[in-house]
């Protein structure tokens, strides 16, 4: 997954919520609400597939705005912060 950190753009959506395309992030990105703002993902890769621009992959695998992605603790990453 290719994510691009951007200056924090605020959203009131819950973290993990797919947002509609945003002209400030480019309409070719998959925008996801986070606790710190919005993450714009420009490239995605399905298991066993090649890295594709988000718009190409999403043509065949739709994720509708308002969909909330599940969140699971990642203990290895949390442990690395301490």
MDAnalysis code that builds the backbone (N, CA, C; Angstrom):
import MDAnalysis as mda
import numpy as np

u = mda.Universe.empty(246, n_residues=82, atom_resindex=np.repeat(np.arange(82), 3), trajectory=True)
u.add_TopologyAttr("name", ["N", "CA", "C"] * 82)
u.add_TopologyAttr("resid", np.arange(1, 83))
u.add_TopologyAttr("resname", ["UNK", "UNK", "UNK", "UNK", "UNK", "UNK", "UNK", "UNK", "UNK", "UNK", "UNK", "UNK", "UNK", "UNK", "UNK", "UNK", "UNK", "UNK", "UNK", "UNK", "UNK", "UNK", "UNK", "UNK", "UNK", "UNK", "UNK", "UNK", "UNK", "UNK", "UNK", "UNK", "UNK", "UNK", "UNK", "UNK", "UNK", "UNK", "UNK", "UNK", "UNK", "UNK", "UNK", "UNK", "UNK", "UNK", "UNK", "UNK", "UNK", "UNK", "UNK", "UNK", "UNK", "UNK", "UNK", "UNK", "UNK", "UNK", "UNK", "UNK", "UNK", "UNK", "UNK", "UNK", "UNK", "UNK", "UNK", "UNK", "UNK", "UNK", "UNK", "UNK", "UNK", "UNK", "UNK", "UNK", "UNK", "UNK", "UNK", "UNK", "UNK", "UNK"])
u.atoms.positions = np.array([
    [0.850, -1.154, 0.000],
    [0.000, 0.000, 0.000],
    [0.897, 1.219, 0.000],
    [0.624, 2.167, -0.844],
    [1.415, 3.380, -0.909],
    [0.633, 4.548, -0.337],
    [0.978, 4.985, 0.848],
    [0.287, 6.106, 1.482],
    [1.150, 7.343, 1.427],
    [0.508, 8.487, 1.333],
    [1.239, 9.737, 1.284],
    [0.867, 10.580, 2.484],
    [1.798, 10.814, 3.405],
    [1.479, 11.706, 4.510],
    [1.285, 13.123, 3.974],
    [0.244, 13.766, 4.370],
    [-0.053, 15.132, 3.957],
    [-0.183, 15.981, 5.214],
    [-0.094, 17.301, 5.068],
    [-0.393, 18.128, 6.218],
    [-1.787, 17.754, 6.722],
    [-1.957, 17.701, 8.028],
    [-3.223, 17.245, 8.601],
    [-4.390, 18.058, 8.061],
    [-5.291, 17.367, 7.403],
    [-6.566, 17.952, 7.002],
    [-7.580, 17.330, 7.944],
    [-8.389, 18.146, 8.547],
    [-9.296, 17.639, 9.561],
    [-10.522, 16.995, 8.942],
    [-11.055, 16.033, 9.678],
    [-12.302, 15.387, 9.308],
    [-13.036, 15.039, 10.585],
    [-14.333, 14.992, 10.497],
    [-15.134, 14.591, 11.651],
    [-15.511, 13.123, 11.577],
    [-15.086, 12.454, 10.515],
    [-15.395, 11.034, 10.344],
    [-14.600, 10.206, 11.349],
    [-15.147, 9.066, 11.717],
    [-14.454, 8.153, 12.619],
    [-13.221, 7.576, 11.924],
    [-12.143, 7.316, 12.668],
    [-10.960, 6.709, 12.056],
    [-11.318, 5.407, 11.333],
    [-10.740, 5.243, 10.156],
    [-10.996, 4.055, 9.347],
    [-12.115, 4.233, 8.338],
    [-12.767, 5.387, 8.335],
    [-13.870, 5.631, 7.410],
    [-13.339, 6.062, 6.051],
    [-13.837, 5.414, 4.991],
    [-13.491, 5.803, 3.619],
    [-14.211, 7.106, 3.314],
    [-13.454, 8.086, 2.834],
    [-14.004, 9.396, 2.524],
    [-14.191, 9.549, 1.025],
    [-15.093, 10.440, 0.605],
    [-15.248, 10.681, -0.832],
    [-13.981, 11.305, -1.412],
    [-13.801, 11.216, -2.737],
    [-12.636, 11.860, -3.361],
    [-12.579, 13.340, -2.972],
    [-11.370, 13.847, -2.790],
    [-11.147, 15.207, -2.315],
    [-10.216, 15.913, -3.287],
    [-10.646, 17.044, -3.791],
    [-9.840, 17.779, -4.770],
    [-8.483, 18.179, -4.200],
    [-8.377, 18.401, -2.884],
    [-7.091, 18.812, -2.315],
    [-6.112, 17.651, -2.261],
    [-6.625, 16.415, -2.236],
    [-5.744, 15.243, -2.194],
    [-5.601, 14.635, -3.576],
    [-6.410, 15.082, -4.492],
    [-6.422, 14.475, -5.820],
    [-7.517, 13.416, -5.865],
    [-8.257, 13.407, -6.923],
    [-9.377, 12.468, -7.015],
    [-8.908, 11.053, -7.305],
    [-7.616, 10.850, -7.549],
    [-7.093, 9.517, -7.835],
    [-6.696, 8.761, -6.585],
    [-6.875, 9.362, -5.415],
    [-6.445, 8.740, -4.168],
    [-7.634, 8.122, -3.433],
    [-7.327, 7.133, -2.622],
    [-8.289, 6.576, -1.683],
    [-8.040, 7.318, -0.371],
    [-9.032, 8.052, 0.119],
    [-8.877, 8.875, 1.317],
    [-9.532, 8.187, 2.505],
    [-8.764, 8.059, 3.601],
    [-9.232, 7.365, 4.787],
    [-9.037, 8.277, 5.993],
    [-10.095, 8.398, 6.804],
    [-10.012, 9.195, 8.027],
    [-9.125, 8.483, 9.035],
    [-8.297, 9.257, 9.741],
    [-7.469, 8.730, 10.825],
    [-7.698, 9.610, 12.046],
    [-7.133, 9.239, 13.171],
    [-7.277, 10.072, 14.366],
    [-6.486, 11.370, 14.233],
    [-5.551, 11.433, 13.265],
    [-4.734, 12.631, 13.057],
    [-5.129, 13.442, 11.828],
    [-6.152, 13.024, 11.100],
    [-6.546, 13.734, 9.891],
    [-6.943, 12.758, 8.802],
    [-6.416, 12.950, 7.601],
    [-6.786, 12.128, 6.447],
    [-5.533, 11.521, 5.835],
    [-5.593, 10.214, 5.574],
    [-4.530, 9.513, 4.866],
    [-4.978, 9.334, 3.424],
    [-4.186, 9.805, 2.474],
    [-4.481, 9.642, 1.049],
    [-3.577, 8.553, 0.495],
    [-4.189, 7.484, 0.011],
    [-3.436, 6.356, -0.531],
    [-3.524, 6.429, -2.051],
    [-2.377, 6.473, -2.687],
    [-2.327, 6.646, -4.134],
    [-2.059, 5.346, -4.883],
    [-1.475, 4.344, -4.199],
    [-1.199, 3.056, -4.847],
    [-1.598, 1.933, -3.900],
    [-2.156, 0.865, -4.474],
    [-2.607, -0.294, -3.696],
    [-2.139, -1.573, -4.359],
    [-2.068, -2.638, -3.565],
    [-1.655, -3.939, -4.100],
    [-2.492, -5.024, -3.441],
    [-3.152, -5.835, -4.254],
    [-3.880, -6.992, -3.730],
    [-2.879, -8.124, -3.533],
    [-3.177, -9.069, -2.614],
    [-2.254, -10.187, -2.390],
    [-1.934, -10.909, -3.699],
    [-0.658, -11.102, -3.961],
    [-0.211, -11.792, -5.169],
    [-0.257, -10.954, -6.431],
    [-0.732, -9.714, -6.325],
    [-0.841, -8.851, -7.502],
    [0.271, -7.829, -7.545],
    [0.204, -6.974, -8.544],
    [1.220, -5.923, -8.655],
    [0.657, -4.617, -8.098],
    [1.550, -3.720, -7.747],
    [1.172, -2.412, -7.239],
    [0.490, -1.639, -8.362],
    [-0.675, -1.060, -8.062],
    [-1.447, -0.311, -9.056],
    [-1.841, 1.055, -8.504],
    [-2.065, 2.017, -9.402],
    [-2.660, 3.268, -8.931],
    [-4.007, 2.950, -8.271],
    [-4.325, 3.648, -7.202],
    [-5.556, 3.380, -6.454],
    [-6.772, 3.389, -7.367],
    [-6.863, 4.352, -8.267],
    [-8.042, 4.439, -9.135],
    [-8.192, 3.195, -10.003],
    [-7.094, 2.596, -10.464],
    [-7.168, 1.393, -11.295],
    [-7.663, 0.192, -10.497],
    [-7.097, -0.009, -9.314],
    [-7.520, -1.135, -8.498],
    [-8.977, -0.974, -8.066],
    [-9.372, 0.238, -7.720],
    [-10.726, 0.473, -7.227],
    [-11.792, 0.371, -8.313],
    [-11.389, 0.426, -9.573],
    [-12.352, 0.210, -10.657],
    [-12.948, -1.192, -10.579],
    [-12.124, -2.167, -10.200],
    [-12.585, -3.547, -10.124],
    [-12.907, -4.011, -8.717],
    [-12.612, -3.177, -7.725],
    [-12.820, -3.541, -6.323],
    [-13.307, -2.288, -5.603],
    [-14.614, -2.056, -5.695],
    [-15.169, -0.806, -5.162],
    [-15.201, -0.786, -3.644],
    [-14.806, 0.328, -3.091],
    [-14.946, 0.605, -1.667],
    [-15.706, 1.927, -1.594],
    [-16.925, 1.865, -1.130],
    [-17.780, 3.050, -1.139],
    [-17.464, 3.999, 0.014],
    [-17.561, 5.313, -0.241],
    [-17.405, 6.277, 0.848],
    [-18.394, 5.941, 1.967],
    [-17.926, 6.085, 3.198],
    [-18.749, 5.755, 4.353],
    [-18.447, 4.376, 4.918],
    [-17.781, 3.521, 4.107],
    [-17.368, 2.208, 4.587],
    [-16.339, 2.406, 5.688],
    [-16.442, 1.634, 6.752],
    [-15.463, 1.751, 7.848],
    [-14.593, 0.513, 7.872],
    [-13.291, 0.715, 7.729],
    [-12.339, -0.382, 7.738],
    [-12.129, -0.862, 9.176],
    [-11.991, -2.167, 9.365],
    [-11.772, -2.674, 10.719],
    [-10.395, -2.270, 11.230],
    [-10.292, -2.150, 12.522],
    [-9.028, -1.792, 13.152],
    [-8.676, -2.870, 14.166],
    [-7.430, -3.297, 14.141],
    [-6.936, -4.290, 15.094],
    [-5.639, -3.792, 15.685],
    [-5.440, -4.022, 16.986],
    [-4.164, -3.615, 17.595],
    [-2.991, -4.326, 16.923],
    [-1.907, -3.625, 16.777],
    [-0.700, -4.204, 16.201],
    [0.381, -4.145, 17.267],
    [0.393, -5.132, 18.131],
    [1.257, -5.117, 19.307],
    [2.739, -4.933, 18.973],
    [3.201, -5.499, 17.872],
    [4.630, -5.343, 17.523],
    [4.961, -3.878, 17.279],
    [4.074, -3.150, 16.617],
    [4.324, -1.733, 16.379],
    [4.171, -0.919, 17.651],
    [3.192, -1.259, 18.465],
    [3.001, -0.529, 19.720],
    [4.189, -0.744, 20.645],
    [4.714, -1.954, 20.703],
    [5.856, -2.246, 21.569],
    [7.101, -1.475, 21.120],
    [7.235, -1.242, 19.817],
    [8.412, -0.552, 19.282],
    [8.429, 0.929, 19.692],
    [7.280, 1.492, 20.012],
    [7.213, 2.904, 20.396],
    [7.724, 3.138, 21.810],
    [7.719, 2.121, 22.654],
    [8.079, 2.300, 24.064],
    [9.540, 2.123, 24.290],
])
